[in-house]
Amino acid sequence: MENKKQFAVCISAEREMLITPRKIYQVLADKSAERSDYIRVIDDEGEDYLYPKKYFVLVPVSRDIENALLEAA
């Protein structure tokens, strides 16, 4: 069975960051980043990058919503 993807909504961002408040981002697993209070997301340029965890809230999504978000990316 395929692992369910994780998503987070951006709640804050600095001006120079490539993330947008109120936008949903796919989260990539990164144990090292988590230990440092960071989160790895696919940003607005389509690249995975580390951002402070405090800028995001993880959101549970159904399989249908997960598929729709991945198709829209």
N, C-alpha and C positions, 0 to 999 in steps of 0.2 A: 504494500500500500504506500502510495506517495505521501510524503510529509506535507502537511498543510502549511501554506505560506503565512507569513506574519506581516501585518501592516500597522502603521502608526500615522496619526494625524499630527502635523506640525502645529504647535501652539505659540511659537515665538521664533524669531530669527534675526540675526544681525544683518545689516545692510549688504555686506559683501558675500554673504552665504548664498549658495545655489539651492536654497529651499524656500518655500513660500508658506506663510501661515495659512491655516485652514485647508491645506492640501494634504491628501493621503499619499503616503510613500510606502513602498515595499521595504521591509526590513530583512537584512541578511544576517545570518548567525555569525557572531564574532565574539567568542568567549573572552579573548584578551581585551577587547574594547569594553565589554560589559563590566569587567573588573575595574576599569578606569572611569566608569560612569559615562561612557560614550555609547553610541548606537551607530551601526553601519546601515545606511539607507541608499537606495538608488535615487540620486538627486535630480534636479530639473534638467541637467544635461545628459541624463541617462547613465551616469557613472556612479559606481558605488564609492561612498566616502563616509568618513567618521564625523559625527556631529555630537555635541553634548546631549546626553539623554534627557536633560531638563527641557529641551526644546520640543519634545514629542510625548504623546500619550499613545500607548499601544491600544489598538481597537480590535476586538474579536469580529470576524466576519464569517458568514456562511460560505459554503462551497460555491454557491451561485454567484455571490458577490465577489469572492476571490477570483473566479473565472472571468467575470466582467472587468475587474480591475486589471488583471493581467492582459486581457485582450486590448484594453484601452491604452496600455502603456506603449 
